[in-house]
Structure formats: structure tokens, C-alpha cells
Amino acid sequence: MNRARVLYLDVPFENESGGDKNRSRFLFDALRESFATDLALIGSEGTPGKPAWTRFQPVAILATLPAPFPRPASTPAFPPADREKFLQLLRANRYDLVFCRFTIAWELLELIAAVAPSTAVVVDVDMVSSRLVALTWAAHRSFKKRWFLFEKWKLQRFERNLFGKPWLFLFTNSTELADVRDLVAPQPAPGVFELLPNIMPRLAEPAAERQPVILFFGSLDSSANVDGFQFLVDEVLPHIEADLKRHGVMIHIAGKNPPAAFAERLRAIGTDRVKLVGPVDSIERAIAESQFVLLPLRIASGTRTRILEAAAVGRAVVTTSIGAEGLDLGDTVFIGDNAEALAVHTRKLLENRSLAEDAGRRLRERSTALYAASNVAVDLAAKLEKFLQRQKGGAA
């Protein structure tokens, strides 16, 4: 039996870090397991000093140009030569399916109908960008932050068009999937919307002793984490600083690209209980060395892969409702939606180490059962096979 031919479109991911890159690696490996899959990379060739790939040679590297007005910034244009390169790729290989991460290749996906109308298109939405931008604007309304307002308008208009396409859209968050269905409900929407959860990384717990540390981590220059840091130090910290001192515990802020404003803010408030660590060699080790993870997030989209990373090494998590949204974790995470509630959970875990250890163990067990990569890979293959059959039926 011939396997379906798939073209996977993504930005460089193999040697990059972060939860979104973990999903990219998972998707590419899962596609290769079930289909004859080629890889095409979009944009740069990865972080300077790191190759964009080591295991697999991409069939194409496609350059991008800034998004033309009024398209949102997340949907770049492509030079004519690269558009033609993509069209030649489609003609030469006769792919059954083109699978794209996020909406970065929107302009290329629209070309498919012209030269390969029988080719199925799948977009891994993962995060609904308009929601992320709208939440950022709602939290920080000001003339200085007006870009988020304009981008929200552009994204909402773009997404109404996007989700009306006859493509398969994969979401990680059931709440956002329902919101998108409501968005397109007034119009006949030929698109297919499915849930494909994020995976728990397959990590062995590093051999590390727990340190007197609570960990906040992530890509520190994202709007979600900038707001989370501000919420943590300005509103949550005053409620728990005395408890941190009494127990001899620090809060570490770890992750790449910390804004200069983080260090400036910590100097301004004069606390000795929060340390800006910045990039670390191994985030898995940093998590394993912590007592537990604190993610006071008010801005988010998709699902928090950081919770699943914490689960992979058995560490308890204190977060908000939106921080845990889209993950079926029950009472294995501690939820608080204001500074006082987050402080209560944090204080409870500081005072009861065995409670933190038990919660981390239960979180790992539940996440393993629900979000193991092998189970999600089987689910992905089944959804794609079903969509391919639907596409063939429509073409007939």
C-alpha cells in the first residue's frame, strides 16, 4: 500500500528550544512515521551558529518578506522566486497533503488551489493569535501599546477569512476551538476543526537535588511572560515575600531573552527573594531542581506546554485558570485567578513539602495517561487519514 505524500512547512525547529519547537519536532516525527513526508523550512536558517537541520535535508528553504498592509505581522509575504519554487515543488511531487505549522505560510497555501486543487491542506493553529493580542491589549491599554489594538483588528479580520477555507484546522485548546466555531457559525464554513493536544515531553527526570527555589520560566520576551513577570513581582510577591524569607526560598526567573526592564524592576523594588537567571543550559534540570513551578499567567493562547514540561519531571504547578486552560488536569494543578489566591497555594506548598511532591507525582501520572506522544501521534494519523478520504470524496 502506497503511503500518502506529505509536505511539512515550518520555521526551523530541530535545534531550537521552547515548547512550540517541541510540538514541531513531535509533528514532523509523527508525520514521518505514518506518511512519506518532506520538510520545507520558512524564513531564516535558525539561530546563528546552529544549523537549521542535522537529520533531514529540507527540500526547500523559502525566504519571507514583511507582511503587506493590512495583513497581520504573522502572515509574511514571499519573494516571487520563492513562490515559484513552492509551485514547482507542488508540481514535481504531487503531494496528497500540505501540513503547515501556524499561519506563517498563508500566502503559499492559497497557491495550492491553483496548481494542485486535489491536495489537502492542514493548518496546525496551536495558538489563536487574535486572542493573545486581544488579551495583551486588554491588560495594557495605552497609546504606547496601540500596536496590539491594530494587530487585534487585523488578526480578527484575517482569521474570519482563514477559518472559512476548506482545510483541516488543528487546535490544542478546546475553549479556543469552540470560540472559532462561534466565529464562523453565521457563515457556511467548509473548514474542519479538530482538537490535537500538546504532548508531554518524553523526559527522564534529571538526577538533581531539589533546591530552595520556586521556578517561573519561559521565553521571557513574549507579551504573556512580560505580563506574568509584572503580575508576579508587583502583585503576588508582596503577599508571599515574608513566607519566602521564613522558608529560605527564592523565586528564579529563567528563560531566554529577558528584557532589560526585568532587572530594572527588581532593582527598583529592592527584593532579595527574586533572582533573574535568564537563559539556562537545561530547562529540564532547572525544573527538576525546583520545589515547584509558579506560572501566574493572565495572557495566553493554546495550551501551556510549560505545565507538561513540569509534569514530565514531576513538579507541582501553581497557575491561573487561563494558564491551565485546555489541559484536563483536574486537581493535579493549583489554580488561583488573583494574587491572593495564588499566594495561598504558594504558601501551602512552601509549608508542606510532601504535598508539593505528591501533587507533582499525580500531575506526572495524569499527564502521561492523557498526553503521551505515542497516543497523540495515533490520533493525528487517524485525523489526517479521515481528512484525506474526505478530500478524495469531495474531489470525486
C-alpha positions in Angstrom: 0.0 0.0 0.0 1.4 3.4 -1.0 1.7 5.9 1.8 0.3 9.3 1.2 2.8 12.0 0.3 3.0 15.0 2.8 4.9 18.3 2.7 5.5 19.7 6.1 6.0 23.5 6.3 7.6 25.1 9.4 10.2 27.5 10.6 13.5 26.0 11.8 12.9 23.8 14.8 15.2 20.8 15.1 18.0 22.5 17.1 15.8 25.2 18.7 14.4 25.3 22.2 10.9 26.1 23.5 7.5 24.4 23.8 6.5 25.4 20.3 9.6 23.7 18.9 8.8 20.6 20.9 5.5 20.5 19.1 7.1 21.0 15.8 9.6 18.1 16.4 6.7 15.9 17.5 4.6 16.7 14.5 7.4 16.1 12.0 8.4 12.8 13.6 4.7 11.7 13.8 4.1 12.6 10.1 7.2 10.7 9.1 6.0 7.6 11.0 2.7 7.4 9.1 3.4 9.2 5.7 6.1 9.8 3.1 7.0 13.2 4.4 9.2 16.0 3.0 10.3 19.1 5.0 10.3 22.7 3.8 11.6 25.4 6.0 10.4 29.0 6.1 12.4 32.1 6.9 15.9 32.0 8.4 18.1 29.0 8.8 17.8 29.0 12.5 19.8 30.5 15.4 23.2 31.9 14.3 25.8 29.2 14.9 23.2 26.4 14.8 22.2 24.6 11.6 18.5 24.6 10.8 18.7 20.8 10.5 21.0 17.9 11.1 19.0 14.7 10.5 17.0 15.7 7.4 17.8 17.8 4.4 14.8 20.1 3.6 13.5 20.0 0.1 13.3 23.8 0.1 14.2 26.9 2.2 11.7 29.7 1.5 12.6 33.3 2.3 10.0 35.7 3.6 9.2 39.4 3.3 7.4 41.7 5.8 3.6 41.2 5.7 1.9 43.7 3.4 -0.7 46.0 4.8 -3.3 45.2 6.1 -2.2 41.6 6.8 -1.1 40.8 10.3 2.6 40.5 11.0 2.3 36.7 11.5 1.4 36.2 7.8 4.5 37.3 5.8 4.8 37.6 2.1 7.2 35.6 -0.1 9.5 36.8 -2.9 8.3 35.8 -6.4 11.2 33.4 -6.8 10.3 31.5 -3.6 6.6 31.4 -4.6 7.7 29.9 -7.9 10.0 27.4 -6.0 7.0 26.3 -4.0 4.8 25.9 -7.0 7.5 23.8 -8.7 7.7 21.7 -5.6 3.9 21.0 -5.7 4.0 20.2 -9.5 7.0 17.8 -9.2 5.9 15.9 -6.1 2.1 15.7 -6.4 1.7 15.8 -2.6 -1.5 14.4 -1.2 -1.4 16.8 1.8 0.4 20.0 2.8 0.7 20.4 6.6 1.6 23.9 7.9 2.5 25.0 11.4 0.7 28.2 12.4 -0.4 30.5 9.6 3.0 31.7 8.5 2.6 30.1 5.1 -0.8 31.5 4.4 0.3 33.1 1.1 1.7 29.8 -0.1 -1.3 27.8 1.0 -3.5 30.0 -1.1 -1.5 29.0 -4.2 -2.3 25.3 -3.8 -5.8 25.6 -5.2 -4.4 27.0 -8.5 -1.9 24.2 -9.3 -2.9 21.3 -7.0 -6.6 21.5 -6.2 -6.8 17.9 -5.0 -4.1 18.5 -2.4 -5.5 18.6 1.2 -4.3 21.4 3.4 -3.9 21.2 7.2 -3.0 24.1 9.5 -1.8 23.4 13.0 -3.3 26.5 14.6 -2.0 25.7 18.1 -2.5 29.3 19.3 -5.3 31.7 18.2 -3.2 34.8 17.6 -6.0 37.3 17.8 -6.9 36.1 21.3 -3.3 36.5 22.5 -3.1 40.0 21.1 -6.6 41.0 22.4 -5.7 39.8 25.9 -2.4 41.8 25.8 -4.3 45.0 24.7 -6.9 44.5 27.4 -4.3 44.2 30.1 -2.2 47.2 28.9 -4.4 49.7 27.1 -2.2 52.7 26.3 -1.1 54.9 23.4 2.4 53.2 23.7 0.8 49.7 23.3 -1.6 50.7 20.4 0.2 48.2 18.1 -1.7 45.4 19.9 -5.1 47.1 19.2 -4.3 47.5 15.5 -2.9 44.0 15.3 -6.0 42.6 17.0 -8.3 44.2 14.3 -6.1 42.8 11.5 -5.9 39.3 13.0 -9.7 39.1 13.7 -10.4 40.0 10.1 -7.8 37.6 8.8 -9.0 34.7 10.9 -12.6 35.0 9.7 -11.3 34.5 6.2 -8.8 31.8 7.2 -11.3 29.6 9.1 -13.7 29.7 6.2 -11.2 27.8 4.0 -11.9 24.1 3.2 -9.0 23.0 5.2 -8.4 21.0 8.4 -7.5 23.1 11.4 -5.9 21.6 14.5 -6.3 23.3 17.9 -4.7 22.4 21.2 -7.3 24.2 23.3 -10.9 23.1 23.3 -12.1 26.5 24.5 -10.5 28.3 21.6 -11.8 25.6 19.2 -15.3 26.4 20.4 -14.7 30.2 20.1 -13.6 29.7 16.5 -16.7 27.6 15.7 -18.8 30.5 17.1 -16.8 33.0 15.0 -17.6 31.3 11.7 -21.1 30.0 12.7 -23.0 32.8 10.9 -21.5 31.8 7.6 -21.3 28.4 5.9 -17.8 27.2 7.0 -16.3 24.4 4.9 -13.4 24.1 7.2 -12.9 21.1 9.6 -12.0 21.9 13.2 -10.3 19.2 15.4 -8.6 19.0 18.7 -5.0 17.7 18.8 -3.5 18.3 22.3 0.1 19.1 23.1 2.3 16.3 24.3 4.1 15.7 27.5 7.9 15.6 26.6 9.4 12.2 26.9 12.0 13.2 29.5 13.6 11.2 32.2 13.9 13.2 35.4 17.4 14.6 35.6 19.5 13.4 38.5 19.2 16.6 40.5 18.5 17.5 44.1 15.7 19.9 44.8 16.9 23.4 45.7 15.1 26.1 47.8 13.7 27.5 44.5 10.3 28.2 43.0 10.6 28.5 39.2 9.0 30.8 36.7 10.2 30.0 33.2 9.6 30.6 29.5 10.6 32.8 26.6 10.8 36.0 28.7 10.3 38.4 25.8 6.8 37.2 25.0 3.9 39.5 25.9 2.4 36.7 28.0 5.6 36.3 30.1 6.3 40.1 30.4 2.8 40.5 31.8 3.2 37.4 34.0 6.5 38.7 35.4 4.9 42.1 36.2 2.0 40.4 37.9 4.3 38.2 39.9 6.6 40.9 41.3 4.1 43.7 41.6 1.0 41.9 43.0 1.8 38.3 44.0 5.3 38.8 45.6 4.1 41.3 48.4 1.7 38.5 49.7 4.5 35.8 49.9 7.8 37.6 50.4 7.7 37.1 54.2 7.0 33.4 53.6 9.8 33.1 51.2 12.2 34.6 53.7 10.9 32.4 56.5 11.5 29.2 54.5 14.7 30.4 52.9 13.3 30.1 49.3 14.0 32.1 46.2 11.9 32.7 43.1 14.0 32.1 39.9 13.1 33.7 36.6 14.6 31.5 33.9 14.4 31.7 30.1 15.9 33.3 27.0 15.7 37.0 26.0 14.9 38.6 29.4 14.0 42.3 28.8 16.3 44.9 30.5 13.1 46.1 32.3 13.1 42.9 34.3 16.4 43.6 36.1 15.5 47.3 36.4 12.2 46.4 38.1 13.8 44.0 40.6 16.4 46.7 41.5 13.6 49.2 42.0 11.6 47.1 44.4 14.7 46.0 46.3 13.7 42.4 46.8 16.2 39.7 47.7 13.7 36.9 47.1 13.6 37.0 43.3 16.6 36.3 41.0 16.6 36.9 37.3 18.5 33.8 36.0 17.9 34.3 32.3 19.0 31.5 29.8 19.9 28.1 31.3 21.7 25.2 29.8 18.9 22.8 30.6 15.4 23.8 31.5 14.6 20.3 32.4 17.3 20.4 35.1 16.1 23.8 36.3 12.6 22.4 36.7 13.9 19.3 38.5 15.9 21.4 40.9 12.9 23.5 41.9 10.5 22.9 44.7 7.6 23.6 42.3 6.6 25.9 39.4 4.8 29.2 39.6 3.1 30.5 36.4 0.9 33.5 37.2 -0.3 34.0 33.6 -3.1 36.4 32.6 -2.4 36.3 28.8 -2.2 33.1 26.9 -3.4 31.1 23.9 -3.2 27.4 23.0 -2.1 25.2 26.0 0.8 25.7 28.3 3.5 23.3 27.3 5.4 24.5 30.4 2.9 22.7 32.6 3.6 19.5 30.6 7.3 20.1 30.9 6.9 20.4 34.7 4.8 17.3 34.7 7.5 15.4 32.8 9.8 15.8 35.8 7.1 15.5 38.5 7.0 19.1 39.7 3.8 20.7 41.1 2.4 23.7 39.3 0.6 26.8 40.7 -1.1 28.8 37.9 -4.3 30.6 36.8 -7.4 29.3 35.0 -6.1 30.6 31.7 -2.7 29.2 32.5 -4.2 25.7 32.7 -6.9 26.2 30.0 -7.2 23.4 27.5 -5.5 20.8 29.7 -7.6 18.2 31.5 -5.6 18.1 34.7 -8.3 18.2 37.4 -7.0 18.8 40.9 -3.4 18.0 40.0 -2.6 21.7 39.5 -3.3 24.6 41.9 -5.4 27.3 40.3 -5.8 30.9 41.5 -7.1 33.8 39.5 -5.9 36.7 41.7 -2.8 37.5 43.6 -4.3 36.4 47.0 -5.4 33.0 45.7 -2.0 32.4 44.1 -0.3 33.3 47.3 -2.5 30.9 49.3 -1.5 28.0 47.1 2.2 29.0 47.1 2.2 29.3 50.9 0.6 25.9 51.2 3.2 24.2 49.1 6.0 26.1 51.0 4.7 24.8 54.3 4.1 21.3 53.2 6.8 19.8 51.0 5.2 16.4 50.9 2.1 18.0 49.4 4.2 19.5 46.6 5.9 16.2 46.0 2.6 14.3 45.9 1.0 16.9 43.6 3.9 16.6 41.2 3.7 12.9 41.1 0.0 12.9 40.4 0.4 15.6 37.7 3.0 13.4 36.0 0.8 10.3 36.2 -2.3 12.1 34.8 -0.3 13.9 32.0 1.4 10.6 31.0 -2.0 9.0 30.6 -3.6 11.8 28.6 -0.7 13.4 26.7 1.8 10.7 25.9 3.3 11.4 22.5 2.5 7.9 21.2 -1.2 8.3 21.9 -1.3 11.8 20.3 0.6 10.5 17.2 -2.0 7.8 16.6 -4.8 10.4 17.0 -3.0 12.7 14.5 -2.6 9.9 11.9 -6.3 9.0 12.2 -7.5 12.6 11.8 -5.3 13.1 8.7 -6.4 9.8 7.1 -10.0 10.8 7.7 -9.5 14.2 6.2 -7.7 12.8 3.1 -10.6 10.4 2.5 -13.0 13.4 2.8 -10.9 15.4 0.4 -10.9 12.5 -2.2 -14.6 12.2 -1.8 -15.1 15.9 -2.4 -12.8 15.8 -5.4 -14.8 12.9 -6.9 
